[in-house]
Amino acid sequence: MKYLLTGGQEADITQAHALIEGLDPELVIADKGYDANHFVEAIEAKGAEPVIPPRSNRLTPREYDKHWYKDRNLVERFFNRIKQFRRIATRYEKLDKCFKAMIGLACTMIWLE
């Protein structure tokens, strides 16, 4: 299983450890906002490969798999398409199961386009 972190704000790194807790991923794909030594080490401790491009101010840039990182763009664009559905973007559904059903319906509509 691969795991993708999206975001882009500096504050996202504060919750990064909680996001991968309890998961057993092969890869963790994230943007530059998640490039921190402690987070990369936590990913590697789980036996996963971090696919996180290094920040421009890093003294020794790390290598990362650019092929896998390109797939992150597809996921970001898909999230953008789902958010075009007003019901999803504003979270009209109060129950988790109803919200999950609406996401499934939105995905089906996107797939049928």
Chimera marker file (.cmm) of the C-alpha trace (Angstrom):
<marker_set name="trace">
<marker id="1" x="0.000" y="0.000" z="0.000" r="1" g="1" b="0" radius="0.5"/>
<marker id="2" x="1.211" y="3.455" z="-0.827" r="1" g="1" b="0" radius="0.5"/>
<marker id="3" x="0.321" y="6.474" z="1.270" r="1" g="1" b="0" radius="0.5"/>
<marker id="4" x="0.022" y="10.046" z="0.062" r="1" g="1" b="0" radius="0.5"/>
<marker id="5" x="0.146" y="13.173" z="2.178" r="1" g="1" b="0" radius="0.5"/>
<marker id="6" x="-1.161" y="16.336" z="0.635" r="1" g="1" b="0" radius="0.5"/>
<marker id="7" x="-1.208" y="19.830" z="1.935" r="1" g="1" b="0" radius="0.5"/>
<marker id="8" x="1.475" y="22.378" z="1.445" r="1" g="1" b="0" radius="0.5"/>
<marker id="9" x="1.293" y="24.482" z="4.567" r="1" g="1" b="0" radius="0.5"/>
<marker id="10" x="4.173" y="24.486" z="7.021" r="1" g="1" b="0" radius="0.5"/>
<marker id="11" x="1.846" y="23.593" z="9.872" r="1" g="1" b="0" radius="0.5"/>
<marker id="12" x="1.019" y="20.265" z="8.196" r="1" g="1" b="0" radius="0.5"/>
<marker id="13" x="4.268" y="18.765" z="9.457" r="1" g="1" b="0" radius="0.5"/>
<marker id="14" x="3.019" y="19.063" z="13.050" r="1" g="1" b="0" radius="0.5"/>
<marker id="15" x="0.442" y="16.327" z="12.369" r="1" g="1" b="0" radius="0.5"/>
<marker id="16" x="2.542" y="14.214" z="9.991" r="1" g="1" b="0" radius="0.5"/>
<marker id="17" x="3.510" y="11.576" z="12.558" r="1" g="1" b="0" radius="0.5"/>
<marker id="18" x="-0.137" y="11.091" z="13.545" r="1" g="1" b="0" radius="0.5"/>
<marker id="19" x="-1.100" y="10.629" z="9.879" r="1" g="1" b="0" radius="0.5"/>
<marker id="20" x="1.177" y="7.621" z="9.371" r="1" g="1" b="0" radius="0.5"/>
<marker id="21" x="0.636" y="6.130" z="12.815" r="1" g="1" b="0" radius="0.5"/>
<marker id="22" x="-0.900" y="2.666" z="12.619" r="1" g="1" b="0" radius="0.5"/>
<marker id="23" x="-0.177" y="2.320" z="8.889" r="1" g="1" b="0" radius="0.5"/>
<marker id="24" x="2.226" y="-0.044" z="7.185" r="1" g="1" b="0" radius="0.5"/>
<marker id="25" x="2.965" y="1.735" z="3.883" r="1" g="1" b="0" radius="0.5"/>
<marker id="26" x="5.499" y="0.846" z="1.206" r="1" g="1" b="0" radius="0.5"/>
<marker id="27" x="5.883" y="4.479" z="0.150" r="1" g="1" b="0" radius="0.5"/>
<marker id="28" x="4.965" y="7.797" z="1.682" r="1" g="1" b="0" radius="0.5"/>
<marker id="29" x="4.567" y="10.441" z="-1.006" r="1" g="1" b="0" radius="0.5"/>
<marker id="30" x="4.407" y="14.039" z="0.191" r="1" g="1" b="0" radius="0.5"/>
<marker id="31" x="5.311" y="17.543" z="-0.876" r="1" g="1" b="0" radius="0.5"/>
<marker id="32" x="8.229" y="19.666" z="0.322" r="1" g="1" b="0" radius="0.5"/>
<marker id="33" x="6.258" y="20.808" z="3.360" r="1" g="1" b="0" radius="0.5"/>
<marker id="34" x="6.887" y="17.386" z="4.904" r="1" g="1" b="0" radius="0.5"/>
<marker id="35" x="10.652" y="17.422" z="4.346" r="1" g="1" b="0" radius="0.5"/>
<marker id="36" x="11.986" y="17.194" z="7.884" r="1" g="1" b="0" radius="0.5"/>
<marker id="37" x="14.671" y="14.843" z="9.158" r="1" g="1" b="0" radius="0.5"/>
<marker id="38" x="12.522" y="13.544" z="12.028" r="1" g="1" b="0" radius="0.5"/>
<marker id="39" x="9.647" y="12.701" z="9.693" r="1" g="1" b="0" radius="0.5"/>
<marker id="40" x="11.852" y="11.045" z="7.064" r="1" g="1" b="0" radius="0.5"/>
<marker id="41" x="13.468" y="8.963" z="9.815" r="1" g="1" b="0" radius="0.5"/>
<marker id="42" x="10.021" y="7.955" z="11.136" r="1" g="1" b="0" radius="0.5"/>
<marker id="43" x="9.017" y="6.811" z="7.635" r="1" g="1" b="0" radius="0.5"/>
<marker id="44" x="12.211" y="4.805" z="7.214" r="1" g="1" b="0" radius="0.5"/>
<marker id="45" x="11.726" y="3.264" z="10.678" r="1" g="1" b="0" radius="0.5"/>
<marker id="46" x="8.419" y="1.856" z="9.412" r="1" g="1" b="0" radius="0.5"/>
<marker id="47" x="10.299" y="0.224" z="6.539" r="1" g="1" b="0" radius="0.5"/>
<marker id="48" x="8.780" y="2.556" z="3.969" r="1" g="1" b="0" radius="0.5"/>
<marker id="49" x="10.435" y="4.680" z="1.332" r="1" g="1" b="0" radius="0.5"/>
<marker id="50" x="9.965" y="8.451" z="1.685" r="1" g="1" b="0" radius="0.5"/>
<marker id="51" x="9.170" y="10.107" z="-1.641" r="1" g="1" b="0" radius="0.5"/>
<marker id="52" x="9.542" y="13.702" z="-0.527" r="1" g="1" b="0" radius="0.5"/>
<marker id="53" x="11.507" y="16.234" z="-2.565" r="1" g="1" b="0" radius="0.5"/>
<marker id="54" x="14.107" y="18.099" z="-0.515" r="1" g="1" b="0" radius="0.5"/>
<marker id="55" x="13.578" y="21.740" z="0.342" r="1" g="1" b="0" radius="0.5"/>
<marker id="56" x="15.750" y="24.189" z="-1.541" r="1" g="1" b="0" radius="0.5"/>
<marker id="57" x="17.550" y="25.287" z="1.635" r="1" g="1" b="0" radius="0.5"/>
<marker id="58" x="18.792" y="21.773" z="2.510" r="1" g="1" b="0" radius="0.5"/>
<marker id="59" x="22.578" y="21.618" z="2.673" r="1" g="1" b="0" radius="0.5"/>
<marker id="60" x="22.713" y="18.004" z="1.457" r="1" g="1" b="0" radius="0.5"/>
<marker id="61" x="19.695" y="17.235" z="-0.731" r="1" g="1" b="0" radius="0.5"/>
<marker id="62" x="18.249" y="13.734" z="-0.397" r="1" g="1" b="0" radius="0.5"/>
<marker id="63" x="17.454" y="11.556" z="-3.369" r="1" g="1" b="0" radius="0.5"/>
<marker id="64" x="13.805" y="10.675" z="-4.030" r="1" g="1" b="0" radius="0.5"/>
<marker id="65" x="11.962" y="8.710" z="-6.691" r="1" g="1" b="0" radius="0.5"/>
<marker id="66" x="10.758" y="11.328" z="-9.176" r="1" g="1" b="0" radius="0.5"/>
<marker id="67" x="8.654" y="8.753" z="-11.030" r="1" g="1" b="0" radius="0.5"/>
<marker id="68" x="6.491" y="8.113" z="-7.956" r="1" g="1" b="0" radius="0.5"/>
<marker id="69" x="6.347" y="11.807" z="-7.113" r="1" g="1" b="0" radius="0.5"/>
<marker id="70" x="4.761" y="12.550" z="-10.500" r="1" g="1" b="0" radius="0.5"/>
<marker id="71" x="1.792" y="10.384" z="-9.483" r="1" g="1" b="0" radius="0.5"/>
<marker id="72" x="1.108" y="12.779" z="-6.625" r="1" g="1" b="0" radius="0.5"/>
<marker id="73" x="-0.108" y="15.276" z="-9.213" r="1" g="1" b="0" radius="0.5"/>
<marker id="74" x="-2.833" y="12.852" z="-10.337" r="1" g="1" b="0" radius="0.5"/>
<marker id="75" x="-4.135" y="12.510" z="-6.807" r="1" g="1" b="0" radius="0.5"/>
<marker id="76" x="-4.079" y="16.274" z="-6.228" r="1" g="1" b="0" radius="0.5"/>
<marker id="77" x="-6.059" y="16.844" z="-9.430" r="1" g="1" b="0" radius="0.5"/>
<marker id="78" x="-8.563" y="14.166" z="-8.428" r="1" g="1" b="0" radius="0.5"/>
<marker id="79" x="-9.127" y="15.844" z="-5.038" r="1" g="1" b="0" radius="0.5"/>
<marker id="80" x="-9.701" y="19.091" z="-6.910" r="1" g="1" b="0" radius="0.5"/>
<marker id="81" x="-12.319" y="17.442" z="-9.126" r="1" g="1" b="0" radius="0.5"/>
<marker id="82" x="-14.124" y="15.921" z="-6.151" r="1" g="1" b="0" radius="0.5"/>
<marker id="83" x="-14.267" y="19.329" z="-4.465" r="1" g="1" b="0" radius="0.5"/>
<marker id="84" x="-16.180" y="20.667" z="-7.473" r="1" g="1" b="0" radius="0.5"/>
<marker id="85" x="-19.168" y="18.856" z="-5.997" r="1" g="1" b="0" radius="0.5"/>
<marker id="86" x="-20.611" y="21.390" z="-3.581" r="1" g="1" b="0" radius="0.5"/>
<marker id="87" x="-21.997" y="18.720" z="-1.270" r="1" g="1" b="0" radius="0.5"/>
<marker id="88" x="-18.529" y="17.284" z="-0.779" r="1" g="1" b="0" radius="0.5"/>
<marker id="89" x="-16.668" y="20.598" z="-0.493" r="1" g="1" b="0" radius="0.5"/>
<marker id="90" x="-18.994" y="21.951" z="2.217" r="1" g="1" b="0" radius="0.5"/>
<marker id="91" x="-19.586" y="18.590" z="3.919" r="1" g="1" b="0" radius="0.5"/>
<marker id="92" x="-23.384" y="18.739" z="3.992" r="1" g="1" b="0" radius="0.5"/>
<marker id="93" x="-23.583" y="15.161" z="5.240" r="1" g="1" b="0" radius="0.5"/>
<marker id="94" x="-23.413" y="14.901" z="9.017" r="1" g="1" b="0" radius="0.5"/>
<marker id="95" x="-22.846" y="11.151" z="9.228" r="1" g="1" b="0" radius="0.5"/>
<marker id="96" x="-19.561" y="9.610" z="8.096" r="1" g="1" b="0" radius="0.5"/>
<marker id="97" x="-21.308" y="6.807" z="6.213" r="1" g="1" b="0" radius="0.5"/>
<marker id="98" x="-23.440" y="9.319" z="4.265" r="1" g="1" b="0" radius="0.5"/>
<marker id="99" x="-20.378" y="11.436" z="3.435" r="1" g="1" b="0" radius="0.5"/>
<marker id="100" x="-18.526" y="8.318" z="2.272" r="1" g="1" b="0" radius="0.5"/>
<marker id="101" x="-21.501" y="7.418" z="0.074" r="1" g="1" b="0" radius="0.5"/>
<marker id="102" x="-21.483" y="10.899" z="-1.485" r="1" g="1" b="0" radius="0.5"/>
<marker id="103" x="-17.768" y="10.603" z="-2.199" r="1" g="1" b="0" radius="0.5"/>
<marker id="104" x="-18.452" y="7.259" z="-3.873" r="1" g="1" b="0" radius="0.5"/>
<marker id="105" x="-21.202" y="8.858" z="-5.956" r="1" g="1" b="0" radius="0.5"/>
<marker id="106" x="-18.925" y="11.763" z="-6.942" r="1" g="1" b="0" radius="0.5"/>
<marker id="107" x="-16.175" y="9.311" z="-7.927" r="1" g="1" b="0" radius="0.5"/>
<marker id="108" x="-18.653" y="7.360" z="-10.041" r="1" g="1" b="0" radius="0.5"/>
<marker id="109" x="-19.788" y="10.521" z="-11.812" r="1" g="1" b="0" radius="0.5"/>
<marker id="110" x="-16.182" y="11.525" z="-12.519" r="1" g="1" b="0" radius="0.5"/>
<marker id="111" x="-15.422" y="8.030" z="-13.800" r="1" g="1" b="0" radius="0.5"/>
<marker id="112" x="-18.443" y="8.143" z="-16.158" r="1" g="1" b="0" radius="0.5"/>
<marker id="113" x="-17.415" y="11.485" z="-17.702" r="1" g="1" b="0" radius="0.5"/>
<link id1="1" id2="2" r="1" g="1" b="0" radius="0.2"/>
<link id1="2" id2="3" r="1" g="1" b="0" radius="0.2"/>
<link id1="3" id2="4" r="1" g="1" b="0" radius="0.2"/>
<link id1="4" id2="5" r="1" g="1" b="0" radius="0.2"/>
<link id1="5" id2="6" r="1" g="1" b="0" radius="0.2"/>
<link id1="6" id2="7" r="1" g="1" b="0" radius="0.2"/>
<link id1="7" id2="8" r="1" g="1" b="0" radius="0.2"/>
<link id1="8" id2="9" r="1" g="1" b="0" radius="0.2"/>
<link id1="9" id2="10" r="1" g="1" b="0" radius="0.2"/>
<link id1="10" id2="11" r="1" g="1" b="0" radius="0.2"/>
<link id1="11" id2="12" r="1" g="1" b="0" radius="0.2"/>
<link id1="12" id2="13" r="1" g="1" b="0" radius="0.2"/>
<link id1="13" id2="14" r="1" g="1" b="0" radius="0.2"/>
<link id1="14" id2="15" r="1" g="1" b="0" radius="0.2"/>
<link id1="15" id2="16" r="1" g="1" b="0" radius="0.2"/>
<link id1="16" id2="17" r="1" g="1" b="0" radius="0.2"/>
<link id1="17" id2="18" r="1" g="1" b="0" radius="0.2"/>
<link id1="18" id2="19" r="1" g="1" b="0" radius="0.2"/>
<link id1="19" id2="20" r="1" g="1" b="0" radius="0.2"/>
<link id1="20" id2="21" r="1" g="1" b="0" radius="0.2"/>
<link id1="21" id2="22" r="1" g="1" b="0" radius="0.2"/>
<link id1="22" id2="23" r="1" g="1" b="0" radius="0.2"/>
<link id1="23" id2="24" r="1" g="1" b="0" radius="0.2"/>
<link id1="24" id2="25" r="1" g="1" b="0" radius="0.2"/>
<link id1="25" id2="26" r="1" g="1" b="0" radius="0.2"/>
<link id1="26" id2="27" r="1" g="1" b="0" radius="0.2"/>
<link id1="27" id2="28" r="1" g="1" b="0" radius="0.2"/>
<link id1="28" id2="29" r="1" g="1" b="0" radius="0.2"/>
<link id1="29" id2="30" r="1" g="1" b="0" radius="0.2"/>
<link id1="30" id2="31" r="1" g="1" b="0" radius="0.2"/>
<link id1="31" id2="32" r="1" g="1" b="0" radius="0.2"/>
<link id1="32" id2="33" r="1" g="1" b="0" radius="0.2"/>
<link id1="33" id2="34" r="1" g="1" b="0" radius="0.2"/>
<link id1="34" id2="35" r="1" g="1" b="0" radius="0.2"/>
<link id1="35" id2="36" r="1" g="1" b="0" radius="0.2"/>
<link id1="36" id2="37" r="1" g="1" b="0" radius="0.2"/>
<link id1="37" id2="38" r="1" g="1" b="0" radius="0.2"/>
<link id1="38" id2="39" r="1" g="1" b="0" radius="0.2"/>
<link id1="39" id2="40" r="1" g="1" b="0" radius="0.2"/>
<link id1="40" id2="41" r="1" g="1" b="0" radius="0.2"/>
<link id1="41" id2="42" r="1" g="1" b="0" radius="0.2"/>
<link id1="42" id2="43" r="1" g="1" b="0" radius="0.2"/>
<link id1="43" id2="44" r="1" g="1" b="0" radius="0.2"/>
<link id1="44" id2="45" r="1" g="1" b="0" radius="0.2"/>
<link id1="45" id2="46" r="1" g="1" b="0" radius="0.2"/>
<link id1="46" id2="47" r="1" g="1" b="0" radius="0.2"/>
<link id1="47" id2="48" r="1" g="1" b="0" radius="0.2"/>
<link id1="48" id2="49" r="1" g="1" b="0" radius="0.2"/>
<link id1="49" id2="50" r="1" g="1" b="0" radius="0.2"/>
<link id1="50" id2="51" r="1" g="1" b="0" radius="0.2"/>
<link id1="51" id2="52" r="1" g="1" b="0" radius="0.2"/>
<link id1="52" id2="53" r="1" g="1" b="0" radius="0.2"/>
<link id1="53" id2="54" r="1" g="1" b="0" radius="0.2"/>
<link id1="54" id2="55" r="1" g="1" b="0" radius="0.2"/>
<link id1="55" id2="56" r="1" g="1" b="0" radius="0.2"/>
<link id1="56" id2="57" r="1" g="1" b="0" radius="0.2"/>
<link id1="57" id2="58" r="1" g="1" b="0" radius="0.2"/>
<link id1="58" id2="59" r="1" g="1" b="0" radius="0.2"/>
<link id1="59" id2="60" r="1" g="1" b="0" radius="0.2"/>
<link id1="60" id2="61" r="1" g="1" b="0" radius="0.2"/>
<link id1="61" id2="62" r="1" g="1" b="0" radius="0.2"/>
<link id1="62" id2="63" r="1" g="1" b="0" radius="0.2"/>
<link id1="63" id2="64" r="1" g="1" b="0" radius="0.2"/>
<link id1="64" id2="65" r="1" g="1" b="0" radius="0.2"/>
<link id1="65" id2="66" r="1" g="1" b="0" radius="0.2"/>
<link id1="66" id2="67" r="1" g="1" b="0" radius="0.2"/>
<link id1="67" id2="68" r="1" g="1" b="0" radius="0.2"/>
<link id1="68" id2="69" r="1" g="1" b="0" radius="0.2"/>
<link id1="69" id2="70" r="1" g="1" b="0" radius="0.2"/>
<link id1="70" id2="71" r="1" g="1" b="0" radius="0.2"/>
<link id1="71" id2="72" r="1" g="1" b="0" radius="0.2"/>
<link id1="72" id2="73" r="1" g="1" b="0" radius="0.2"/>
<link id1="73" id2="74" r="1" g="1" b="0" radius="0.2"/>
<link id1="74" id2="75" r="1" g="1" b="0" radius="0.2"/>
<link id1="75" id2="76" r="1" g="1" b="0" radius="0.2"/>
<link id1="76" id2="77" r="1" g="1" b="0" radius="0.2"/>
<link id1="77" id2="78" r="1" g="1" b="0" radius="0.2"/>
<link id1="78" id2="79" r="1" g="1" b="0" radius="0.2"/>
<link id1="79" id2="80" r="1" g="1" b="0" radius="0.2"/>
<link id1="80" id2="81" r="1" g="1" b="0" radius="0.2"/>
<link id1="81" id2="82" r="1" g="1" b="0" radius="0.2"/>
<link id1="82" id2="83" r="1" g="1" b="0" radius="0.2"/>
<link id1="83" id2="84" r="1" g="1" b="0" radius="0.2"/>
<link id1="84" id2="85" r="1" g="1" b="0" radius="0.2"/>
<link id1="85" id2="86" r="1" g="1" b="0" radius="0.2"/>
<link id1="86" id2="87" r="1" g="1" b="0" radius="0.2"/>
<link id1="87" id2="88" r="1" g="1" b="0" radius="0.2"/>
<link id1="88" id2="89" r="1" g="1" b="0" radius="0.2"/>
<link id1="89" id2="90" r="1" g="1" b="0" radius="0.2"/>
<link id1="90" id2="91" r="1" g="1" b="0" radius="0.2"/>
<link id1="91" id2="92" r="1" g="1" b="0" radius="0.2"/>
<link id1="92" id2="93" r="1" g="1" b="0" radius="0.2"/>
<link id1="93" id2="94" r="1" g="1" b="0" radius="0.2"/>
<link id1="94" id2="95" r="1" g="1" b="0" radius="0.2"/>
<link id1="95" id2="96" r="1" g="1" b="0" radius="0.2"/>
<link id1="96" id2="97" r="1" g="1" b="0" radius="0.2"/>
<link id1="97" id2="98" r="1" g="1" b="0" radius="0.2"/>
<link id1="98" id2="99" r="1" g="1" b="0" radius="0.2"/>
<link id1="99" id2="100" r="1" g="1" b="0" radius="0.2"/>
<link id1="100" id2="101" r="1" g="1" b="0" radius="0.2"/>
<link id1="101" id2="102" r="1" g="1" b="0" radius="0.2"/>
<link id1="102" id2="103" r="1" g="1" b="0" radius="0.2"/>
<link id1="103" id2="104" r="1" g="1" b="0" radius="0.2"/>
<link id1="104" id2="105" r="1" g="1" b="0" radius="0.2"/>
<link id1="105" id2="106" r="1" g="1" b="0" radius="0.2"/>
<link id1="106" id2="107" r="1" g="1" b="0" radius="0.2"/>
<link id1="107" id2="108" r="1" g="1" b="0" radius="0.2"/>
<link id1="108" id2="109" r="1" g="1" b="0" radius="0.2"/>
<link id1="109" id2="110" r="1" g="1" b="0" radius="0.2"/>
<link id1="110" id2="111" r="1" g="1" b="0" radius="0.2"/>
<link id1="111" id2="112" r="1" g="1" b="0" radius="0.2"/>
<link id1="112" id2="113" r="1" g="1" b="0" radius="0.2"/>
</marker_set>
